[in-house]
């Protein structure tokens, strides 16, 4: 579970405020995109899961903003599993520019049914995580 997934992205003008600094909420978008790509790389089809009535939801986010990203920076979003249970998944994610970590988050994911009820994490995901 210690393998790190990497997702590269660039800061666009739309991600920044008038000073050219990334708006704080956009870090959540960056880590969301990275999680989606990580799940895809694991071979999990989220569209098929949704047809089966299961979706992933963020239950909790703890975030630390350490240093600003700026317009045109190339960022590396790293995702790793911290803890997995049959019902929830805790991930560590960070956003770095080169070796400098700009943002750190701990994200707890759960699975929900169409009606919003808690569900076990999909078997395919549990198997992919080992």
KOLFIDO-156503 format. One line per 3 residues: their letters; for each residue z, x, y of N, C-alpha, C, O. Coordinates in steps of 0.02 Angstrom, whole numbers. Layout:
N
A	Z,X,Y,Z,X,Y,Z,X,Y,Z,X,Y ~ ...
# end
This chain:
130
XXX	0,41,-60,0,0,0,0,42,63,-1,15,118 ~ 1,108,57,6,150,116,-62,168,145,-64,202,196 ~ -117,146,114,-184,162,140,-193,131,209,-173,75,222
XXX	-224,170,253,-235,147,322,-308,127,330,-354,164,313 ~ -318,67,357,-384,43,375,-397,59,448,-353,51,490 ~ -457,83,463,-475,100,532,-532,56,557,-581,44,521
XXX	-525,33,618,-575,-8,651,-587,21,720,-540,28,760 ~ -648,39,735,-664,68,800,-690,13,847,-727,-31,827 ~ -669,17,910,-695,-29,960,-696,5,1028,-661,55,1039
XXX	-736,-21,1072,-742,6,1139,-713,-45,1188,-718,-105,1177 ~ -684,-21,1242,-658,-64,1294,-716,-83,1341,-748,-39,1370 ~ -729,-147,1346,-782,-172,1390,-751,-196,1456,-690,-208,1460
XXX	-793,-204,1505,-771,-227,1570,-731,-292,1565,-680,-300,1599 ~ -753,-337,1522,-720,-402,1514,-649,-396,1486,-609,-443,1492 ~ -632,-338,1457,-565,-327,1428,-515,-304,1480,-455,-300,1466
XXX	-539,-289,1541,-496,-256,1591,-480,-301,1651,-512,-352,1662 ~ -430,-278,1688,-415,-310,1751,-454,-274,1807,-496,-232,1792 ~ -440,-291,1870,-477,-261,1925,-467,-185,1931,-508,-151,1961
XXX	-412,-160,1904,-399,-88,1906,-433,-51,1849,-428,10,1845 ~ -467,-87,1805,-501,-55,1749,-455,-41,1690,-473,-3,1645 ~ -396,-73,1690,-347,-64,1636,-350,-125,1590,-358,-181,1613
XXX	-345,-113,1524,-348,-168,1476,-292,-217,1489,-233,-198,1493 ~ -310,-281,1495,-262,-335,1503,-220,-339,1440,-247,-336,1385 ~ -155,-347,1447,-108,-340,1391,-125,-385,1331,-117,-363,1274
XXX	-147,-446,1343,-161,-493,1288,-221,-471,1246,-228,-492,1189 ~ -264,-429,1274,-323,-408,1237,-307,-361,1180,-347,-355,1133 ~ -250,-328,1182,-229,-287,1125,-221,-332,1063,-235,-311,1007
XXX	-197,-393,1073,-190,-440,1017,-258,-458,988,-264,-467,927 ~ -309,-462,1030,-377,-475,1006,-402,-415,966,-433,-423,914 ~ -389,-355,991,-412,-295,955,-381,-291,885,-416,-277,836
XXX	-316,-305,880,-284,-299,814,-304,-358,769,-306,-350,708 ~ -320,-416,798,-344,-472,759,-412,-455,728,-424,-468,669 ~ -457,-426,767,-522,-406,741,-514,-355,685,-548,-359,634
XXX	-469,-308,695,-457,-257,644,-431,-288,579,-451,-268,525 ~ -386,-337,585,-360,-370,525,-416,-407,488,-419,-406,427 ~ -460,-440,526,-515,-476,495,-561,-428,457,-582,-443,401
XXX	-575,-371,486,-618,-322,453,-582,-291,392,-615,-277,342 ~ -517,-282,397,-478,-256,341,-481,-304,282,-492,-283,225 ~ -470,-368,295,-472,-419,243,-542,-422,212,-549,-428,151
XXX	-593,-418,254,-662,-418,229,-674,-357,184,-705,-364,131 ~ -650,-299,204,-658,-239,164,-622,-244,97,-644,-215,47 ~ -567,-282,95,-532,-293,32,-570,-340,-15,-551,-349,-73
XXX	-624,-370,11,-665,-415,-30,-642,-488,-27,-662,-528,-69 ~ -602,-504,23,-577,-573,31,-624,-611,77,-637,-588,133 ~ -650,-667,55,-694,-709,94,-652,-763,128,-634,-813,96
XXX	-638,-754,192,-595,-802,227,-628,-870,236,-594,-921,239 ~ -694,-871,240,-730,-935,246,-721,-975,181,-709,-1035,183 ~ -727,-941,124,-717,-974,59,-645,-997,52,-633,-1052,26
XXX	-598,-956,74,-527,-977,71,-516,-1040,112,-480,-1086,90 ~ -546,-1042,171,-537,-1101,213,-566,-1163,179,-537,-1217,184 ~ -623,-1156,145,-652,-1213,108,-604,-1236,53,-602,-1295,36
XXX	-565,-1189,26,-515,-1205,-25,-450,-1231,5,-403,-1249,-31 ~ -447,-1233,72,-389,-1261,105,-335,-1211,122,-278,-1231,136 ~ -350,-1146,122,-301,-1094,138,-325,-1054,198,-383,-1033,200
XXX	-281,-1044,245,-295,-1002,303,-236,-954,314,-180,-968,294 ~ -251,-899,347,-198,-852,366,-174,-870,436,-213,-892,478 ~ -110,-861,447,-81,-873,513,-32,-817,530,3,-791,486
XXX	-30,-800,593,19,-751,617,85,-788,626,89,-838,662 ~ 135,-764,593,202,-793,596,245,-760,650,285,-791,683 ~ 233,-694,657,274,-656,704,236,-593,726,200,-563,686
XXX	244,-575,790,217,-513,816,271,-479,858,301,-510,902 ~ 282,-416,844,323,-374,887,277,-321,916,242,-287,878 ~ 275,-313,981,226,-268,1012,259,-222,1063,304,-242,1100
XXX	234,-160,1063,256,-111,1112,194,-83,1147,148,-57,1114 ~ 193,-89,1212,139,-63,1253,161,5,1279,207,10,1319 ~ 127,58,1256,151,126,1269,113,160,1326,143,197,1366
XXX	48,148,1330,7,180,1382,-57,139,1388,-80,110,1339 ~ -87,135,1448,-145,91,1457,-210,119,1429,-223,179,1433 ~ -250,75,1401,-320,91,1385,-360,71,1447,-340,28,1486
XXX	-417,103,1455,-458,92,1515,-530,76,1497,-553,87,1441 ~ -565,50,1546,-636,33,1537,-673,91,1506,-667,148,1527 ~ -713,75,1454,-757,121,1418,-722,167,1369,-755,209,1337
XXX	-656,161,1361,-622,200,1309,-647,179,1241,-662,120,1230 ~ -650,226,1195,-663,210,1125,-595,212,1090,-559,261,1093 ~ -579,156,1057,-513,148,1027,-518,145,951,-568,124,922
XXX	-465,167,920,-459,166,847,-400,120,832,-343,136,850 ~ -413,64,798,-360,17,779,-345,30,705,-388,24,662 ~ -283,48,691,-262,65,623,-216,11,597,-171,-12,631
XXX	-229,-8,534,-190,-61,501,-164,-35,435,-202,-5,397 ~ -101,-47,422,-73,-28,357,-22,-81,335,8,-115,377 ~ -15,-89,270,33,-136,243,102,-103,244,111,-47,220
XXX	150,-138,273,219,-115,274,257,-146,216,296,-112,182 ~ 245,-211,205,281,-247,152,240,-308,132,211,-342,174 ~ 240,-322,68,204,-381,43,249,-418,-6,279,-388,-50
XXX	252,-483,2,286,-527,-45,234,-580,-65,181,-583,-35 ~ 250,-622,-114,202,-675,-132,187,-724,-74,136,-759,-75 ~ 232,-727,-25,225,-777,28,207,-749,96,185,-785,140
XXX	218,-684,106,204,-655,172,183,-583,167,196,-548,118 ~ 150,-562,220,124,-494,224,145,-465,291,131,-495,344 ~ 176,-408,290,196,-375,352,153,-313,361,149,-270,318
XXX	120,-310,419,74,-256,434,99,-215,494,129,-242,540 ~ 85,-151,492,94,-109,550,25,-96,578,-21,-77,542 ~ 16,-106,643,-48,-94,675,-37,-54,738,12,-64,774
XXX	-82,-8,752,-79,27,816,-149,36,843,-199,34,807 ~ -151,46,908,-214,58,943,-207,127,975,-160,140,1012 ~ -256,171,960,-252,239,986,-318,258,1021,-371,233,1005
XXX	-311,303,1068,-368,335,1100,-362,409,1081,-319,445,1106 ~ -405,430,1035,-396,497,1008,-331,500,969,-319,458,926 ~ -290,548,985,-225,555,951,-169,517,986,-114,511,960
XXX	-183,491,1046,-132,457,1085,-126,383,1066,-174,345,1074 ~ -67,363,1041,-55,293,1025,-39,256,1089,6,275,1127 ~ -77,202,1102,-69,164,1163,-29,100,1153,3,74,1199
XXX	-31,74,1092,-2,8,1077,19,8,1004,-17,34,961 ~ 77,-20,989,101,-27,920,124,-98,909,153,-130,953 ~ 110,-124,849,131,-192,833,152,-196,760,126,-160,717
XXX	199,-241,748,216,-260,680,200,-334,676,224,-374,716 ~ 157,-353,628,131,-420,623,148,-449,555,136,-418,503 ~ 176,-509,555,191,-544,493,140,-601,484,133,-644,528
XXX	105,-600,428,55,-651,412,80,-694,355,115,-671,310 ~ 62,-758,357,77,-804,303,13,-843,288,-35,-842,327 ~ 13,-877,232,-42,-922,215,-18,-993,224,39,-1010,211
XXX	-64,-1035,249,-48,-1106,260,-102,-1149,228,-159,-1128,220 ~ -82,-1210,209,-129,-1259,184,-162,-1292,245,-142,-1281,302 ~ -213,-1333,232,-246,-1370,286,-197,-1411,327,-205,-1419,388
XXX	-145,-1436,294,-95,-1477,329,-41,-1436,364,6,-1464,392 ~ -48,-1370,362,1,-1328,397,63,-1311,355,111,-1283,382 ~ 62,-1328,292,119,-1313,248,113,-1241,222,58,-1216,211
XXX	170,-1208,212,168,-1139,184,136,-1139,115,144,-1186,76 ~ 101,-1085,100,70,-1076,35,80,-1003,14,94,-960,56 ~ 72,-990,-50,74,-921,-73,12,-885,-47,-41,-916,-37
XXX	18,-820,-37,-41,-781,-18,-92,-787,-74,-73,-789,-133 ~ -156,-789,-57,-207,-796,-109,-203,-741,-162,-188,-683,-146 ~ -215,-760,-224,-210,-713,-279,-256,-653,-269,-238,-597,-285
XXX	-316,-665,-243,-364,-610,-232,-334,-558,-185,-345,-498,-195 ~ -298,-580,-135,-267,-533,-88,-210,-496,-123,-204,-435,-115 ~ -169,-531,-159,-114,-498,-195,-140,-446,-243,-112,-391,-249
XXX	-195,-462,-278,-225,-414,-325,-255,-354,-288,-248,-297,-310 ~ -287,-367,-231,-318,-312,-193,-265,-264,-166,-278,-204,-159 ~ -205,-290,-153,-151,-247,-127,-114,-211,-183,-77,-164,-171
X	-126,-233,-246,-93,-201,-303,-25,-230,-312,11,-210,-358
# end
